[in-house]
Amino acid sequence: MDISQYTKFFNYGYFLSKYEPLFLKKLLNATEGQDEINEPLTAGKAQYNKERVLNKLRSVSKRQVKTNLKIKELSLKNNFCSKFKIPSTRY
């Protein structure tokens, strides 16, 4: 198999994994013994799954950073208010 055909099947695997995962599963089962087709389809599927997990991790990380900033902000506010004896509801 040449590189252009491999790339084509890789892209099919990626696309199907994203939009039609059940169809891709059936296609992979049907082409189980045909490594020329199955290998790039599986590689495309794996690439999509890696990117999906990475995007989820980035999303969770961003939320965690925002939460940590809010906690620090509240802590600073409370420390400031208690230091100068200001009710925190006024500040």
C-alpha positions as CSV (number, residue, x, y, z in Angstrom):
1,M,0.0,0.0,0.0
2,D,1.4,3.4,-0.9
3,I,1.4,6.4,1.4
4,S,-1.5,8.2,-0.2
5,Q,-3.8,5.1,0.2
6,Y,-2.6,4.7,3.8
7,T,-3.4,8.3,4.4
8,K,-6.8,8.0,2.9
9,F,-7.8,5.0,5.1
10,F,-6.2,6.7,8.1
11,N,-8.5,9.7,7.5
12,Y,-11.5,7.4,7.0
13,G,-10.7,5.8,10.4
14,Y,-10.4,9.2,12.1
15,F,-13.6,10.6,10.5
16,L,-15.6,7.4,11.2
17,S,-14.4,7.3,14.7
18,K,-15.6,10.8,15.3
19,Y,-19.0,10.7,13.5
20,E,-19.9,7.0,13.0
21,P,-18.1,4.9,15.7
22,L,-20.5,2.0,15.4
23,F,-20.1,1.7,11.7
24,L,-16.3,1.9,12.1
25,K,-16.4,-0.9,14.7
26,K,-18.4,-3.1,12.2
27,L,-16.0,-2.2,9.4
28,L,-12.9,-3.1,11.6
29,N,-14.5,-6.4,12.4
30,A,-15.3,-7.1,8.8
31,T,-11.7,-6.3,7.7
32,E,-10.0,-8.0,10.6
33,G,-7.7,-10.2,8.4
34,Q,-6.9,-7.5,5.9
35,D,-4.0,-5.6,7.5
36,E,-3.7,-3.2,4.5
37,I,-7.1,-1.7,5.3
38,N,-7.4,-2.5,9.0
39,E,-4.1,-1.0,10.2
40,P,-4.6,2.6,8.9
41,L,-8.3,2.6,10.0
42,T,-7.2,1.6,13.5
43,A,-4.4,4.2,13.5
44,G,-6.9,6.9,12.5
45,K,-9.3,5.8,15.3
46,A,-6.4,5.8,17.8
47,Q,-5.4,9.3,16.7
48,Y,-8.9,10.6,17.2
49,N,-9.2,9.0,20.6
50,K,-5.8,10.5,21.7
51,E,-7.0,14.0,20.6
52,R,-10.3,13.6,22.4
53,V,-8.6,12.6,25.7
54,L,-6.2,15.5,25.3
55,N,-9.0,18.0,24.8
56,K,-10.8,16.6,27.8
57,L,-7.7,17.0,29.9
58,R,-7.2,20.6,28.7
59,S,-10.8,21.4,29.5
60,V,-10.5,20.0,33.1
61,S,-7.2,21.7,33.6
62,K,-8.7,25.1,32.6
63,R,-11.6,24.6,34.9
64,Q,-9.2,23.7,37.7
65,V,-7.1,26.8,37.2
66,K,-10.2,29.0,37.3
67,T,-11.3,27.3,40.5
68,N,-7.9,27.8,42.1
69,L,-7.9,31.5,41.1
70,K,-11.3,32.0,42.6
71,I,-10.2,30.3,45.9
72,K,-7.1,32.5,46.0
73,E,-9.1,35.6,45.3
74,L,-11.6,34.8,48.1
75,S,-8.7,34.0,50.5
76,L,-7.0,37.3,49.7
77,K,-10.3,39.2,50.1
78,N,-11.0,37.5,53.5
79,N,-7.4,38.2,54.7
80,F,-7.7,41.8,53.7
81,C,-11.1,42.3,55.3
82,S,-10.0,40.6,58.5
83,K,-6.8,42.6,58.7
84,F,-8.6,45.9,58.4
85,K,-11.7,44.7,60.3
86,I,-14.0,45.3,57.3
87,P,-17.0,43.0,56.9
88,S,-16.4,40.9,53.9
89,T,-19.9,41.6,52.6
90,R,-19.1,45.3,52.2
91,Y,-15.9,44.7,50.2
